[in-house]
Amino acid sequence: MPRWWSRWFWWRPPFVDGAVVVNLTASPDESIRGVCLRVRGPWVILQQAALCKTTRDPAPIDGEVVIHRTAISFVQHFQGAPPWQ
């Protein structure tokens, strides 16, 4: 197979390099917002993350956050600037 074919079959999730809110399956009243840096296999990696709860203000998280795909209920992607800035 020619080398240029690999470019046609390369795929990445549409929310990479964008502001996202990740809702978790384990706790429906918690979510994590941040910038999705990359997806590596079943892992989603966020930067500038904050833990959001329904009863409290968002708490910033230092460093990168790594979330396994099975722990994610759904991902909400924002076009342009994130609404929390």
C-alpha positions in Angstrom: 0.0 0.0 0.0 1.4 3.4 -0.9 2.4 5.7 1.9 -0.1 8.5 1.1 -3.0 6.1 1.9 -2.2 6.3 5.6 -3.3 10.0 5.5 -6.7 9.1 4.2 -7.3 6.6 7.1 -5.9 8.8 9.9 -8.7 9.9 12.2 -8.9 11.9 15.5 -11.9 12.8 17.6 -13.4 16.1 16.7 -13.0 17.6 20.2 -9.2 17.4 20.3 -7.5 20.8 20.6 -10.8 22.4 21.9 -12.6 23.4 25.1 -14.7 20.5 26.4 -16.8 19.6 29.4 -16.5 15.9 30.2 -19.4 14.4 32.1 -18.4 11.3 34.2 -20.4 8.0 34.5 -19.5 7.4 38.2 -20.9 10.7 39.5 -23.6 12.5 37.4 -23.4 15.7 39.5 -19.6 16.1 38.7 -17.9 17.1 35.4 -14.5 18.2 34.4 -13.9 21.1 32.1 -10.7 21.9 30.2 -8.9 21.9 26.9 -8.6 18.4 25.3 -4.9 18.1 24.5 -4.9 14.7 22.9 -6.4 11.2 22.9 -4.1 8.2 23.3 -5.9 4.9 22.8 -8.7 4.8 25.4 -7.3 7.8 27.3 -8.4 11.4 27.0 -5.9 14.0 28.2 -7.0 17.5 29.4 -5.1 20.6 30.4 -6.2 23.7 32.3 -8.8 21.5 33.9 -11.3 22.3 36.7 -13.6 20.0 38.6 -17.2 21.3 38.4 -19.9 20.2 40.9 -23.5 21.3 40.9 -23.3 22.7 44.5 -19.8 24.4 44.3 -17.7 26.7 42.2 -15.2 25.1 39.8 -12.0 23.9 41.5 -8.9 24.2 39.4 -6.8 21.0 38.9 -3.0 21.3 38.6 -1.2 19.6 35.7 -2.9 17.3 33.2 -6.0 15.2 33.8 -6.1 11.7 32.2 -9.6 10.1 31.9 -10.3 6.6 30.6 -12.9 6.3 27.9 -15.2 4.0 30.0 -15.4 6.7 32.7 -16.9 9.2 30.3 -20.7 9.6 29.9 -20.4 12.2 27.1 -18.2 15.1 26.0 -19.5 18.5 25.2 -17.3 20.5 22.7 -17.2 24.3 22.4 -16.4 26.0 19.2 -14.2 29.1 19.6 -13.5 30.5 23.1 -14.8 28.5 26.0 -17.8 30.1 27.8 -16.1 30.1 31.2 -13.3 32.5 30.1 
